[in-house]
């Protein structure tokens, strides 16, 4: 994910230009990112994972599948 702006904490300046002349010459410029909205599992996905627990799959295996699904939905 690319930063949407840059922040210089030495003088509290924010700019969309990383090379802004308003930044302190030797200051540390920090990237700022947008916060993404968390996407959870649907009721159907939760039910499918729960059903997997009863069909002989290990609980650990079901947890790994759920984790993979959440990573997929949130990246």
QUIUR-V902518 format. One record per residue. N is the residue number from 1. PSI is psi as a letter, one per 40 degrees, with the letter a starting at -180 (* if undefined). Layout:
{{N PSI} {N PSI}}
This chain:
{{1 h} {2 i} {3 i} {4 e} {5 i} {6 i} {7 h} {8 h} {9 e} {10 d} {11 e} {12 f} {13 h} {14 h} {15 i} {16 e} {17 h} {18 d} {19 f} {20 h} {21 e} {22 e} {23 i} {24 h} {25 d} {26 e} {27 i} {28 h} {29 h} {30 h} {31 i} {32 h} {33 i} {34 i} {35 h} {36 i} {37 h} {38 h} {39 h} {40 a} {41 i} {42 i} {43 d} {44 d} {45 d} {46 d} {47 d} {48 d} {49 d} {50 d} {51 d} {52 d} {53 d} {54 e} {55 f} {56 e} {57 i} {58 i} {59 d} {60 d} {61 d} {62 d} {63 d} {64 d} {65 d} {66 d} {67 d} {68 d} {69 d} {70 d} {71 d} {72 d} {73 d} {74 e} {75 *}}
